[in-house]
């Protein structure tokens, strides 16, 4: 138990440093090209912080553990929204640039509609479904790249940030590597510790693994807040949630199709259909819809989402 605990701590330290580098690199690129921070957060940063979910879910699916791949993706969305975004809002609510915010939100709910239709109609995620989700990912990235290319520069040449583009890209890449490696250590050893303590595997995917692979988003969110880039943090969370559906789930299903897990039930019904998926949609609705209407976030949203996440965890472990 001592060695896994030490490796768990090492993974956390790598995540913290990786998050610091990643935010510096992403912010530098946003300033250099005059791209809104929310847009950078929803694309480049989100891909980097979603790498742990991609690796864990793909490996789980190929290893015949579809329930782990499913739980990691859905649990990460719930964690990102109801814990990480909630902490961000509770600590320091920020204004929202509606134009940049709208695109990832619309794509998320389109992808969620596809995901929910499959889950409730057949419960079987086939390779065709996986390819459809990956198709949504490609369309989303194309739309955002076109938006970025059309966006007017905000900074004049003499106002460009210090340092070179190579340095910013180096920080971005180095941060992604540290984040991915640190998350791998954290998930592997955190799962081992959980198993030693007797936690069921059906719960591990939605809680321990989901929280472990969401730590990059948490570290990035906290680092962004400290550096005064709340919009970058929010964009990262929204983008990461979308990528969990279209990239993480899409790749996992394409590699190895699986069904909606039915290990846990509530009143005789599949808990994934009654609790997990509804909470995923409810959390994103509470996070995004008020922001699109009012143009800003509130502490009340943060505390409400934190209460939802607490209830979700209590359900997973005690009901």
C-alpha positions in Angstrom: 0.0 0.0 0.0 2.9 2.4 0.7 4.3 2.2 -2.9 0.9 2.9 -4.6 0.4 5.8 -2.2 3.7 7.3 -3.0 3.1 6.9 -6.8 -0.3 8.4 -6.3 1.3 11.6 -4.7 3.9 11.7 -7.5 1.2 11.6 -10.1 -0.6 14.5 -8.4 2.6 16.6 -8.3 3.2 16.0 -12.1 -0.4 17.0 -12.7 0.1 20.3 -10.9 3.2 21.2 -12.8 1.8 20.1 -16.1 -1.3 22.2 -15.5 0.9 25.2 -14.8 2.8 24.8 -18.0 -0.3 24.0 -20.0 -2.1 27.2 -18.9 0.9 29.4 -19.6 1.3 27.9 -23.1 -2.4 28.1 -24.0 -2.7 31.7 -22.7 0.4 32.7 -24.6 -1.0 31.3 -27.9 -4.4 32.9 -27.2 -2.8 36.3 -26.8 -0.4 35.9 -29.7 -3.1 35.2 -32.2 -5.8 37.3 -30.7 -8.1 34.2 -30.1 -10.6 34.4 -27.2 -9.4 32.5 -24.2 -12.7 30.6 -24.1 -12.1 29.3 -27.6 -8.5 28.2 -26.8 -9.7 26.5 -23.6 -12.5 24.6 -25.5 -10.0 23.2 -28.1 -6.3 22.9 -27.4 -6.5 22.8 -23.6 -9.5 20.5 -23.6 -7.7 18.0 -25.8 -4.7 18.0 -23.6 -6.6 17.6 -20.4 -8.8 14.9 -21.9 -5.8 12.7 -22.9 -6.0 10.6 -19.6 -9.7 9.8 -20.3 -8.8 8.8 -23.9 -6.0 6.5 -22.8 -8.0 4.9 -19.9 -11.2 4.4 -21.8 -9.5 3.0 -24.9 -7.4 0.6 -22.8 -10.5 -0.5 -20.8 -12.6 -1.1 -23.9 -9.8 -3.1 -25.6 -9.4 -5.1 -22.4 -13.0 -6.1 -22.3 -14.0 -3.7 -19.6 -16.7 -1.7 -21.3 -18.2 -0.6 -18.0 -15.0 1.1 -17.1 -14.8 2.9 -20.4 -18.4 4.0 -20.1 -18.1 5.0 -16.4 -14.9 6.9 -17.0 -16.4 9.1 -19.8 -19.8 9.7 -18.1 -18.4 10.0 -14.6 -15.8 12.5 -15.9 -18.5 14.8 -17.3 -20.4 14.7 -14.1 -17.2 15.4 -12.1 -16.1 18.2 -14.5 -19.5 19.9 -14.3 -20.6 19.3 -10.7 -17.3 19.4 -8.9 -14.6 21.2 -10.9 -16.8 23.9 -12.7 -18.8 24.2 -9.4 -15.6 25.0 -7.4 -14.6 27.5 -10.1 -17.9 29.3 -9.8 -18.1 29.1 -6.0 -14.6 30.6 -5.7 -14.6 33.2 -8.5 -17.6 33.5 -10.8 -16.7 35.0 -14.2 -18.4 36.7 -17.1 -19.1 34.5 -20.2 -18.4 35.5 -23.8 -21.6 34.1 -25.3 -20.4 33.9 -28.9 -17.4 31.7 -28.0 -19.4 29.8 -25.3 -22.3 28.9 -27.6 -20.5 26.6 -30.1 -19.2 24.0 -27.7 -22.5 24.0 -25.7 -24.6 23.3 -28.8 -22.2 20.6 -30.0 -22.3 19.0 -26.5 -26.1 18.7 -26.5 -26.2 17.4 -30.1 -23.7 14.7 -29.1 -25.6 14.0 -25.9 -28.8 13.6 -27.9 -27.2 10.9 -30.0 -25.7 9.2 -26.9 -28.9 9.2 -25.0 -31.0 8.0 -28.0 -28.7 4.9 -28.3 -28.5 4.3 -24.5 -32.3 4.4 -24.0 -33.4 2.8 -27.3 -31.0 -0.2 -27.6 -28.3 0.2 -24.9 -25.8 -1.1 -27.5 -23.0 1.1 -28.5 -21.8 -0.2 -31.9 -18.9 0.8 -34.1 -21.3 2.8 -36.2 -22.2 4.8 -33.2 -18.6 5.3 -32.4 -17.9 6.6 -35.9 -20.8 9.0 -35.6 -19.5 10.4 -32.4 -16.0 10.8 -33.9 -17.6 12.5 -36.9 -19.2 15.1 -34.6 -15.7 15.6 -33.1 -14.2 16.3 -36.5 -17.0 18.7 -37.5 -16.6 20.5 -34.1 -12.9 21.0 -34.6 -13.4 22.2 -38.2 -15.9 24.8 -37.0 -13.7 26.1 -34.3 -10.6 26.2 -36.5 -12.6 28.3 -39.0 -13.8 30.6 -36.2 -10.3 31.0 -35.0 -9.0 31.9 -38.5 -11.7 34.4 -39.0 -11.3 36.0 -35.5 -9.7 39.5 -35.7 -6.4 40.0 -33.9 -6.9 41.7 -30.5 -3.2 42.5 -30.0 -1.1 44.7 -32.2 2.4 43.5 -33.2 4.1 45.6 -30.6 1.7 44.3 -27.9 2.5 40.6 -28.6 3.4 38.6 -25.5 7.0 38.1 -24.6 8.8 34.9 -25.6 8.5 32.9 -28.8 5.7 30.8 -30.3 8.1 27.8 -29.9 8.3 28.4 -26.2 4.5 28.5 -25.9 4.1 25.3 -27.9 6.8 23.7 -25.8 5.0 24.6 -22.6 1.8 23.3 -24.1 3.3 20.0 -25.2 5.4 19.5 -22.0 2.4 20.3 -19.9 0.3 17.7 -21.8 3.0 15.0 -21.3 3.2 15.7 -17.6 -0.6 15.7 -17.3 -1.0 12.4 -19.1 1.8 10.7 -17.3 0.7 12.0 -13.9 -2.9 11.1 -14.5 -1.8 7.6 -15.5 0.1 7.1 -12.2 -2.8 8.6 -10.3 -5.5 6.4 -11.9 -3.5 3.2 -11.8 -2.5 3.5 -8.2 -5.7 5.1 -7.0 -7.7 2.2 -8.5 -5.3 -0.3 -6.8 -5.9 1.4 -3.5 -9.6 1.4 -4.0 -9.6 -2.3 -4.8 -7.6 -3.1 -1.7 -10.2 -1.2 0.3 -13.0 -3.3 -1.3 -14.7 -0.8 -3.6 -16.8 -2.5 -6.3 -15.5 -2.2 -9.9 -18.8 -0.8 -11.1 -18.3 2.2 -8.8 -14.6 2.7 -9.6 -15.2 3.8 -13.2 -17.8 6.5 -12.2 -16.0 7.8 -9.2 -12.3 7.0 -8.6 -11.2 6.6 -12.2 -13.4 9.5 -13.4 -12.1 11.8 -10.6 -8.5 10.7 -11.3 -8.7 11.4 -15.0 -10.6 14.7 -14.3 -7.7 15.9 -12.1 -6.0 17.6 -15.1 -9.2 19.7 -15.6 -9.2 20.5 -11.8 -5.6 21.5 -11.8 -6.0 23.5 -15.0 -9.1 25.2 -13.5 -7.4 26.1 -10.2 -4.2 27.3 -12.0 -6.3 29.4 -14.4 -8.1 31.0 -11.5 -4.9 31.8 -9.7 -3.5 33.4 -12.9 -6.8 35.3 -13.5 -8.0 33.4 -16.5 -11.4 32.2 -15.5 -12.7 32.1 -19.1 -9.9 29.7 -20.0 -10.9 27.4 -17.1 -14.6 27.4 -18.2 -13.8 26.8 -21.8 -11.6 23.9 -20.9 -14.3 22.3 -18.8 -17.0 22.6 -21.5 -14.7 21.4 -24.2 -13.5 18.5 -22.1 -17.1 17.4 -21.5 -17.8 17.4 -25.2 -14.6 15.5 -25.9 -15.6 12.9 -23.3 -18.7 12.1 -25.3 -17.4 12.4 -28.9 -13.7 11.6 -28.6 -13.3 9.4 -25.5 -16.5 7.5 -26.0 -16.4 7.5 -29.8 -12.8 6.1 -29.9 -13.6 3.5 -27.2 -16.8 2.3 -28.9 -15.1 2.2 -32.3 -12.2 0.1 -31.0 -14.4 -2.3 -28.9 -18.3 -1.9 -28.9 -20.0 -2.3 -25.5 -23.4 -2.0 -23.8 -24.6 0.3 -21.1 -23.5 -1.2 -17.8 -26.3 -2.8 -15.8 -24.4 -3.8 -12.7 -26.1 -1.3 -10.4 -29.8 -0.9 -10.1 -32.3 1.4 -8.3 -35.8 0.2 -7.7 -35.2 -2.5 -10.3 -34.1 -0.1 -13.0 -30.7 0.4 -14.5 -28.9 3.0 -12.4 -27.0 4.3 -15.4 -30.3 5.2 -17.2 -32.0 6.5 -14.1 -29.2 8.4 -12.4 -25.9 8.7 -14.3 -27.1 9.9 -17.7 -29.9 12.3 -16.3 -27.3 13.8 -13.9 -24.9 14.3 -16.8 -27.5 16.3 -18.8 -28.9 18.1 -15.7 -25.4 19.3 -14.6 -24.5 20.7 -18.0 -27.9 22.4 -18.3 -27.4 24.1 -14.9 -23.9 25.1 -15.9 -24.5 26.4 -19.4 -28.1 27.6 -19.8 -28.1 30.4 -17.2 -24.7 31.5 -18.5 -26.0 31.8 -22.0 -29.0 33.8 -20.8 -27.3 36.1 -18.4 -23.8 36.2 -19.8 -22.2 35.3 -16.4 -21.9 32.6 -13.8 -23.0 32.8 -10.2 -22.0 31.3 -6.9 -25.4 29.8 -6.4 -24.9 27.7 -9.5 -21.6 26.5 -8.0 -23.1 25.5 -4.7 -26.1 23.8 -6.3 -23.8 21.7 -8.6 -21.6 20.8 -5.6 -24.7 19.5 -3.8 -25.6 17.4 -6.8 -22.1 15.9 -6.9 -22.2 15.1 -3.2 -25.5 13.3 -3.7 -24.1 11.4 -6.7 -21.2 10.1 -4.7 -23.4 9.1 -1.8 -25.6 7.2 -4.2 -22.7 5.3 -5.7 -21.2 4.2 -2.4 -24.1 3.8 -0.1 -27.2 2.9 -2.1 
